Amino acid sequence: MSEHAQTSWLVTYDMRCPRRLARVFRLLKGEGLAVQYSVFSVQASPVEMDALMERLTKLIEPDDDLRAYHLPERHWQASLGQPKMPADVWLA
């Protein structure tokens, strides 16, 4: 994978402080697509993802849990139940 080729990332977070949670939510809302509560799909290169994680690091505390997972190009996905996103939105 090239340092500058954009790929899919799944970013999740869990924190107790509502103020920090809101700050992380606002930052991720500008960078990706909310797919569930506290879960975002982000299209970014590894360089862009490093920069995003650096920005997020400044918003959280040691007892918070924030994770980013690189999704392989041919990942499997399925969903059950009521969709939270419009039918015309596809996650790559």
Secondary structure, DSSP 8 states (H G I E B T S, - for coil): --TTS-EEEEEEEE-S-HHHHHHHHHHHHHHSEEEETTEEEEEE-HHHHHHHHHHHHTT--TT-EEEEEE--TT------SS-SS-TT----
